[in-house]
Amino acid sequence: MMSAITAGKEWPHVTARSAGAGALALLLALTACTPSTPQPGGSSQPAASSAAPTTAPPTTAPSTTMAAPSASATVPADSDETAPPQSGDKVISSTVTLNWTWPGPGRPFTAAHENPVPISPPPAAPLPALYAIGAGMHPAETPPYDQLSFRFQGGFPGYDIEFVPELTADGSGLPIPMPGTGAILKVVFHGAQAHTADGTATTITSAPAPAIGYPALTSYAPAGDFEGVLSYGIGVGRPMNTAPETKVRVYEVEKIERGQHLYVVAVQLDTSHWK
């Protein structure tokens, strides 16, 4: 199977079901979001807006296992779309799975999702496939945050999130440089891939440049795409041992966007300490 960390390749991007009656209205009412880094291909897509600040529901403490996430109609619908909204776009569900917690070393947060294999008949990928990656700054939110969103087709994958001392490549264990970062948050998706069924091409259609340069979200890098395990490192601007720690929130959003049925896992980093 093809590795997503092959040098020179670009990286273009699963279950809570809690559709709210006002999902479409939420999407159309989103407020402006700071544009993300221009995407590969030379064109810069305007970032979508972010919903007004809301109070998220409590979640369980991070651990190696997690109960089914609780849905909330007050969760912001989505942000950092990789393309402008179109008629027919709508939010199906929006859920907080991790609510402003520090998943430090030895305290990983885990979200479990089960999907049938194959999830779609050929020529589609047999597992949830990463369709696009989006990034955006949200300084007007409470708390303010930077966000990196992973947008899948087919369903939500399971995933683990944990701060790690260094980012290493899956399989080889070799270190992956992430210059200019104070800490590294590793995201490991289970039952997912970022390559086509025959392994000859990537499924990622758009993504920001690796050096993002936001205050909290400095960069990101792929660390593996093999046998249903898809890994990324997220560079964080503050050192891991700095107190107070940089807290993390995670949303899951199921939506229709530009005719695509997407399952978004949005990782948010609290930027309060940069204000």
Backbone torsions as a table, in degrees:
resi	resn	phi	psi	omega
1	MET	NA	154.5	-172.6
2	MET	-80.3	140.3	177.2
3	SER	-91.2	136.7	179.4
4	ALA	-79.1	-1.0	-177.7
5	ILE	-106.3	15.4	177.3
6	THR	-62.6	130.2	-175.8
7	ALA	-61.4	141.1	174.2
8	GLY	88.6	-8.6	-179.8
9	LYS	-93.5	142.4	175.3
10	GLU	-86.2	156.4	179.1
11	TRP	-112.8	92.6	176.5
12	PRO	-64.3	NA	NA
13	HIS	NA	NA	NA
14	VAL	NA	NA	NA
15	THR	NA	124.0	-177.9
16	ALA	-90.8	135.9	-177.8
17	ARG	-123.5	91.0	-175.1
18	SER	-137.1	55.9	-176.4
19	ALA	-59.0	131.0	175.8
20	GLY	-94.2	152.1	-178.9
21	ALA	-65.4	-24.0	-178.5
22	GLY	-103.9	27.4	-174.5
23	ALA	-60.9	-44.1	-178.2
24	LEU	-65.7	-38.8	179.3
25	ALA	-63.5	-38.3	178.3
26	LEU	-60.8	-43.9	-178.1
27	LEU	-61.1	-43.6	-176.2
28	LEU	-73.7	-19.1	-176.4
29	ALA	-97.5	7.9	-177.4
30	LEU	-60.7	141.6	178.3
31	THR	-90.1	169.4	-170.1
32	ALA	-67.6	145.9	178.5
33	CYS	-122.0	142.4	178.6
34	THR	-59.8	129.7	-176.8
35	PRO	-58.9	146.4	178.7
36	SER	-85.3	174.4	176.3
37	THR	-58.8	138.7	180.0
38	PRO	-52.0	145.2	-175.3
39	GLN	-89.0	161.2	178.9
40	PRO	-56.5	148.4	178.3
41	GLY	106.5	-3.9	173.6
42	GLY	89.1	-6.6	179.8
43	SER	-108.1	143.2	179.4
44	SER	-106.4	116.6	179.5
45	GLN	-87.9	136.2	177.3
46	PRO	-67.6	135.7	179.3
47	ALA	-75.2	148.9	-179.4
48	ALA	-80.6	172.8	-173.9
49	SER	-86.9	167.9	-179.2
50	SER	-112.5	146.0	-179.0
51	ALA	-73.1	164.3	179.7
52	ALA	-64.4	153.9	-178.5
53	PRO	-57.8	139.9	178.9
54	THR	-137.2	168.4	176.0
55	THR	-97.2	117.4	-176.5
56	ALA	-82.1	152.0	179.8
57	PRO	-72.7	154.7	179.0
58	PRO	-67.4	152.6	176.2
59	THR	-128.4	169.8	178.0
60	THR	-72.4	155.5	178.1
61	ALA	-64.5	149.6	-178.6
62	PRO	-62.5	141.9	179.6
63	SER	-159.8	-177.2	179.9
64	THR	-78.1	-9.5	173.7
65	THR	-133.6	160.5	-179.1
66	MET	-146.9	139.0	175.5
67	ALA	-70.3	167.6	179.1
68	ALA	-57.3	133.3	-177.7
69	PRO	-64.0	147.3	179.2
70	SER	-93.8	133.3	-176.0
71	ALA	-85.1	158.7	177.5
72	SER	-150.3	131.4	178.7
73	ALA	-71.9	-12.6	-178.7
74	THR	-88.9	-4.8	179.7
75	VAL	-67.5	133.3	176.2
76	PRO	-52.2	139.0	-171.3
77	ALA	-64.7	-45.8	-180.0
78	ASP	177.6	164.6	176.3
79	SER	-156.7	165.7	177.1
80	ASP	63.2	40.3	174.7
81	GLU	-58.2	150.9	-178.6
82	THR	-89.4	1.8	177.2
83	ALA	-156.3	157.3	-179.5
84	PRO	-61.6	147.0	178.1
85	PRO	-62.3	152.3	177.8
86	GLN	-131.1	163.6	174.1
87	SER	-59.9	133.3	-177.5
88	GLY	100.8	-15.2	174.9
89	ASP	-64.8	140.8	177.2
90	LYS	-159.5	154.1	175.3
91	VAL	-96.2	128.6	179.6
92	ILE	-91.9	-43.4	177.1
93	SER	-155.5	154.6	179.3
94	SER	-146.5	124.2	-169.3
95	THR	-140.1	137.8	170.2
96	VAL	-85.6	127.3	175.6
97	THR	-107.5	-26.4	175.5
98	LEU	-138.1	126.9	-172.9
99	ASN	-114.1	96.5	174.1
100	TRP	43.6	72.8	-179.3
101	THR	-132.9	155.2	176.7
102	TRP	-98.9	103.5	177.7
103	PRO	-85.0	70.9	-175.6
104	GLY	-71.7	175.3	179.8
105	PRO	-54.2	130.0	-177.9
106	GLY	83.1	0.3	178.8
107	ARG	-128.6	53.9	-176.5
108	PRO	-67.5	147.4	171.8
109	PHE	-98.5	133.5	-177.5
110	THR	-126.5	131.5	171.7
111	ALA	-118.0	125.0	-176.7
112	ALA	-103.3	130.3	174.2
113	HIS	-134.4	136.8	179.1
114	GLU	-111.3	130.3	177.6
115	ASN	-129.2	148.2	175.2
116	PRO	-67.8	151.1	177.5
117	VAL	-123.6	121.5	-0.9
118	PRO	-76.0	152.2	-179.6
119	ILE	-78.6	-23.5	178.0
120	SER	-145.0	150.5	178.8
121	PRO	-71.4	155.5	175.8
122	PRO	-57.8	148.5	11.1
123	PRO	-88.7	8.2	178.4
124	ALA	-66.3	158.2	177.7
125	ALA	-64.6	143.9	-177.8
126	PRO	-74.3	-15.6	-179.5
127	LEU	-121.6	163.4	171.7
128	PRO	-50.5	129.0	-173.3
129	ALA	-112.3	133.4	179.1
130	LEU	-68.7	119.6	-174.0
131	TYR	-97.9	-37.8	-178.7
132	ALA	-162.0	160.5	175.1
133	ILE	-125.1	134.9	179.0
134	GLY	-126.1	155.8	179.1
135	ALA	-141.8	149.9	178.9
136	GLY	-167.1	154.2	174.6
137	MET	-101.1	142.5	-179.1
138	HIS	-133.6	68.5	-173.9
139	PRO	-70.8	-19.2	-176.8
140	ALA	-89.7	-4.5	-179.4
141	GLU	-78.2	168.9	177.8
142	THR	-124.2	106.0	-5.2
143	PRO	-75.6	163.7	175.1
144	PRO	-68.9	151.7	-178.6
145	TYR	-154.3	158.5	166.6
146	ASP	-104.3	149.1	-173.9
147	GLN	-135.9	140.0	169.5
148	LEU	-122.4	121.7	-176.1
149	SER	-113.4	135.2	177.5
150	PHE	-107.6	120.0	-170.8
151	ARG	-111.4	113.7	-174.4
152	PHE	-107.2	154.8	167.5
153	GLN	-109.0	144.1	175.5
154	GLY	103.4	-35.5	-179.0
155	GLY	159.2	174.0	175.7
156	PHE	-81.7	129.1	170.6
157	PRO	-80.7	162.7	166.7
158	GLY	-73.9	162.2	-179.8
159	TYR	-159.6	152.0	173.9
160	ASP	-118.3	141.4	178.8
161	ILE	-131.9	127.9	-176.6
162	GLU	-159.8	139.5	170.6
163	PHE	-70.8	136.5	-177.7
164	VAL	-130.3	153.5	179.8
165	PRO	-63.5	-36.0	177.0
166	GLU	-153.1	158.8	177.9
167	LEU	-93.2	125.7	178.6
168	THR	-121.4	150.3	-179.0
169	ALA	-73.1	134.0	175.3
170	ASP	-61.4	137.7	179.4
171	GLY	93.0	-68.6	-175.9
172	SER	-78.4	-29.5	-176.5
173	GLY	75.6	6.8	-179.7
174	LEU	-73.9	142.7	-179.8
175	PRO	-67.3	143.4	176.6
176	ILE	-109.6	116.7	-177.3
177	PRO	-63.5	136.2	172.1
178	MET	-134.7	74.0	-175.7
179	PRO	-63.4	148.6	176.5
180	GLY	79.9	11.6	179.3
181	THR	-107.1	146.1	175.9
182	GLY	-91.4	-25.3	179.6
183	ALA	-154.9	165.8	-178.3
184	ILE	-129.2	125.4	174.1
185	LEU	-102.7	118.5	-177.8
186	LYS	-98.3	132.7	177.2
187	VAL	-116.7	121.7	-180.0
188	VAL	-118.0	114.6	177.4
189	PHE	-91.6	134.8	179.9
190	HIS	-110.8	137.3	-176.0
191	GLY	69.2	45.6	-178.2
192	ALA	-148.7	163.5	176.7
193	GLN	-153.9	165.6	178.3
194	ALA	-127.6	28.4	178.0
195	HIS	-138.0	159.1	-179.3
196	THR	-67.8	166.9	-175.6
197	ALA	-59.2	-33.8	-179.8
198	ASP	-88.1	0.0	176.5
199	GLY	74.7	13.2	-174.3
200	THR	-97.2	-11.0	-176.1
201	ALA	-152.2	160.7	176.4
202	THR	-81.0	153.8	174.8
203	THR	-95.7	-5.2	-175.6
204	ILE	-80.0	120.7	-176.5
205	THR	-94.2	-24.6	178.8
206	SER	-157.8	149.9	-179.9
207	ALA	-164.9	150.9	175.2
208	PRO	-72.6	165.5	175.4
209	ALA	-62.4	150.1	-176.9
210	PRO	-58.5	-38.8	179.0
211	ALA	-86.7	91.3	-174.2
212	ILE	-75.9	-46.0	173.1
213	GLY	83.3	17.6	174.4
214	TYR	-78.3	166.6	180.0
215	PRO	-58.9	-51.0	179.9
216	ALA	-91.1	-45.0	-178.6
217	LEU	-92.4	95.2	-175.0
218	THR	-86.5	-34.1	-175.0
219	SER	-168.8	176.2	171.7
220	TYR	-152.1	160.3	-178.8
221	ALA	-154.1	141.2	175.0
222	PRO	-74.7	146.2	-179.7
223	ALA	-125.2	-3.5	177.9
224	GLY	167.2	150.9	175.7
225	ASP	-154.2	85.5	-172.3
226	PHE	-152.6	129.6	175.6
227	GLU	51.4	46.4	174.5
228	GLY	80.8	7.3	177.5
229	VAL	-115.4	122.5	-176.7
230	LEU	-124.3	120.5	-171.2
231	SER	-123.9	144.9	175.7
232	TYR	-139.9	147.8	169.9
233	GLY	-106.2	137.9	177.6
234	ILE	-114.0	119.3	179.3
235	GLY	-77.8	131.8	-178.5
236	VAL	-115.8	140.1	-173.0
237	GLY	-71.3	-26.5	-177.7
238	ARG	-101.7	145.7	178.4
239	PRO	-59.8	151.8	-177.1
240	MET	-64.7	-33.4	-175.9
241	ASN	-91.2	9.5	178.1
242	THR	-77.5	135.0	178.2
243	ALA	-108.0	137.1	-4.6
244	PRO	-73.5	155.9	-176.5
245	GLU	-72.3	157.6	174.9
246	THR	-74.3	116.4	-177.2
247	LYS	-85.9	157.9	-173.9
248	VAL	-127.2	140.7	171.3
249	ARG	-127.2	148.1	-179.8
250	VAL	-130.3	131.2	173.2
251	TYR	-110.7	150.5	165.6
252	GLU	-119.9	127.1	-179.6
253	VAL	-128.1	123.1	171.0
254	GLU	-100.2	130.7	-172.2
255	LYS	-156.2	165.3	167.8
256	ILE	-105.7	122.9	-178.1
257	GLU	-135.0	116.6	179.7
258	ARG	51.6	41.7	177.4
259	GLY	82.1	-1.6	179.8
260	GLN	-103.3	135.4	174.7
261	HIS	-87.7	108.8	-171.8
262	LEU	-116.5	151.2	176.7
263	TYR	-123.8	107.5	-169.8
264	VAL	-102.3	127.4	170.6
265	VAL	-109.1	108.7	-174.9
266	ALA	-105.0	119.3	179.9
267	VAL	-101.1	122.2	-175.5
268	GLN	-116.3	138.8	179.9
269	LEU	-114.9	125.0	-179.7
270	ASP	-65.3	123.7	-178.7
271	THR	-106.1	18.4	-177.8
272	SER	-55.9	-34.6	-175.3
273	HIS	-76.2	-6.8	177.0
274	TRP	-97.9	-3.7	-176.4
275	LYS	-79.9	NA	NA
